[in-house]
């Protein structure tokens, strides 16, 4: 009887583990199937958006060649370069804004601290595109809606309100004991030195999270980019370019190129994540000694 009693929990555990793994496998297939389909479509030899089979009947690299070399209608390399410049600059500036605001609200105490956090929380309830008309006319008065200045205008749009997204970073900074800051200040460190030499090294996971979200937001944005770029084709971003490929006058010839472009624009995000995932570790171990 003791042997039977011991085997029952073990059997139940194996069945539970089996069901969990089956569920995870099904979810993985559901998640990976669209990715696999878009990759296969990017190599598909048949033109057009509709086919009778899930798998391509033939494979070719011509879609990538056309995407990178055919500039008669859509200049994808130019759009890719525009987006990359905008995303990198916006990522650096936005990350600095977010981390600086989060540190100030977490560590400093001043009169308007709580009203600012309450106002930021209320403003965060409204989608950003509600202000795009007002932002467009402001940028137009500043001369940032024509020519190469459009890139500057987009960077301003992406960075201007970045400080409102401080909540997650502030919550992480709050978990770092203030005794570390106090000890550093006693040793003669300034607030800037505490921020750059103590808080940030101990907050690598949230710093990497902020970097990635700050990069991805302008990289995939379509609404603000479309509003500012309008008909300035030389300033288009990849989101606008991919959208144009699906218009009825282009979709037959450019649909498989659209799939190829979707694969290419995922490379910078994947590379950024693979490079930075090693920093997703807790930095608090051994920071405070009793």
N, C-alpha and C positions, 0 to 999 in steps of 0.2 A: 504493500500500500504506500509506503514511503517513496518507493521508486516511481509509482504512478503519479503521486502528488508532485514529485519533483519534475516529472516530464511534462505535465500539463502546462505550467508557466512557460517552459522552453518551447513547446509546440505552439502555444498562442503567440509567443514572441516572434517565432519564425513566420507564422501566417501574417501577423501584423506587418513585419518588415517586408514580406513579399508584396502585400497590397500597397504599401507605401511606395515601394520601388516601381510597381506597375503604374501607379498614379503619376509618379514623377516622370516615368518614361513617356506616358501619353502626353503630359503637359510639355515635355521637351520636344516631342514630335510636332505638336501644335505650334510651338514657338519657332521651331527651326524650319518648318515647311515653307512659310512665305520667304524666308531668307534663301533657302535652297532654290525656290522657284525663280526669284529675281536674279540669282546668279546664273542659273541655267538659261533664263531668257536673255541675259546679256550676251550669251554666246550663240543664240539661236540664229539660224541662217534664213528662216522664213520672215519676210517683212510683215508689218501690220500688227494690230493689237489682238486679234482673235485667231485662235487655232483650235483644231478639233481634239488635240491631245495635250496632256499635261506636260510631257517631256518633248523637247524639240526634236524634229525629224532630222535636223542637220546642225552642225556646229561650225562656227567660224569666228575669227578674230576681227573681221571687217567692221563690226559694230564699234569696237574700241578705236580702230584706226580712223573711221569716219568721225567719231566723236572728237578726237584730238586733232584732226587735220582739216576737216571740212568747216570752213569759216564763212561760207557763202550766206548762210542763214543765221546760225548760232555759233558764237565764238566761245566754246566751252573752256578752253585753257584760260582765256581772259577772265571769264566769270569765276573760274576756280581761283585764280590769283587775287581777284578783288575780294572774294569771300575770305580767303586765307589771311590777307592783310587786315581786313576789318576784324576778323575773329581774334587774331593774335593781339592786336592793340587793345581791343575791348576787353579781352581776357586779363591782360596785365593791369589795366586801369581799374576795371571792376573788382578784381580780386583785392587790390590795395584798398579801395573804398570800403568794401564789405568787411574786411578784416579790421581795418582801422575803426570803423563805426562800431563793430561788435566789441572790440577791446575797450573802447571808450565807455560804452554803455555797461559793460560787465565790470570794469575795474574803477571807473571814475564816478564821482557823485557830484552832480551839479543841479541847479534849480529846475531846468527844463527837461531833465532826463526822463521822468515818467510821462509828462505830456507828449514828448517826442515819440516815445515807444507806443503810446496809445494812438497817436495820429498815424504812425507808420502801420500799425495793425489795421486801422480802419481803411487807409488807402490801399492796403494790400488786398482788401476784399473786392476791389474793382479791377477788372481786366485792363491791362495797359493800353490796348488798342482803342479804348474809349477816348483817349487824349490825342490820337494820332492826327486829327485835323488841326487842333491847336498847335501841336508840335510842328506840323508841316509849315504853317504860316509863320511861326517863330523862326524856324530855320530858313524859310524863304527870305524874311527880312534881314537875316544874317548873311545871305548869299551862299547858303550851303545846300541848295537844291539844283544846282546846275554844274555840269562838267565834272571834273575830278573832285570838286568840293563835296559831291554827294557822299563819297566815302567818309569824309570828315563828319558830315551830318549824321550818317548812320552810327559812327563811333560815339558821337555826342548822345544820340538817342539811347544807345545800349548802355552807356556808362552813367548817364545823368541820374537815373533812379536806382542805381545798383545798391546804394547805401541803405535802401529800404528793406533789402533782403538780408538783414543782419540776424534774424531770429535764431537760425540753426547754429551759426557760428557763435553767437553770444551764449546760447545754451551750453555749447561745448566749453567755452572759456570759463563759464561759471563752475564747471566741475574741477577746474584746476585750483588747488588750495591757495588762498591768498597769502598764506604764510611764506610761500616761495617768493612772492613779490616783495613782501615786507623784509625778508632776509636780504634780498638783493638791494633794496633801497637803503637798508642799514649799512650795507657794504659800499654804498656810494653810487649805485646805479641810478640812472635817470629813467623816467617813464618810457622813453623811446628804447632804451637799452633793455628794459624789462620786456617790452613788447617784441623786439626783434631777436633777442638772445635767449629768452626764457620761454615766453608764451608760445611763440610760433614753433620753435623746435619741439615743444611738448604737444603741439596740436597738429601734427602732420596729417592725420586722417581728414580733419575738417578743412585744412588748407588745400589738400588735393581735391576734396569734394568741391570746394569753392572754385578752384581753377577749372575743373572739368565742366561744371555748370555754366561758368562765365564764358567758356569757349563754345559750348554747344548752343547756347541761346542765339548768338548772332549767326552761327554756322547754319542753323536750320530755319531761321526766321524768314517768313515770306511777306507778311502783311506790311511791316514798316519799310522793308526793302522795296516792295512794289509801289508804295505811296511815294517814296522819295525818288526812285529811279524813273518811274513813269516810262517815257519812250526813249530814254538815254541808254541805248543798247550796249554801249561800251562800258557802262557802269553796272550792268546786271550782275546779280549774285547767282550762285548755283541754284538756289531755290526758284528764282524767276526763270532761269534757263530750263530747268526740268519741267516747270509748269508749262512753258511755251511749247515744249516738245509734245505735249498731250493735246494741244489745240487741233481742231479738226483739219486744218490745212497742213499740219506737219505730222500728225500722229502715224500715218501709214509708213512714211519714210524714216521717222525718228523714234518710233516706239522702242525698238530694241536698243537704240542708242540711249534712250531714257533709262532703260534697265542697266546699261553699262555705266551711265553717269551715277545712278544710285549706288552702284558698287564702289565706284571711285570716291565718292564723297564720304563713304563710311570708313575709308582707310585712315584719314587723319584722326578721327575720333577713336578708332580701334587702337591705333599706334599710341595715342596719348594715354589711353587707359592701360594698355599693356606695359608702358614705360613707368607709369605712376602707381600701379597696383601694389608694388612692393612696399610702398610707403603707408599702405593701409594697415598699420600696426599701432597698437597703443604705445604712447611715449611716456606714460606716467610711471612705469615700473622703476622703482628705486629713486624717484624724484624727491620724496619726503622721507626722511629718516627720523625715527622716534628718539 
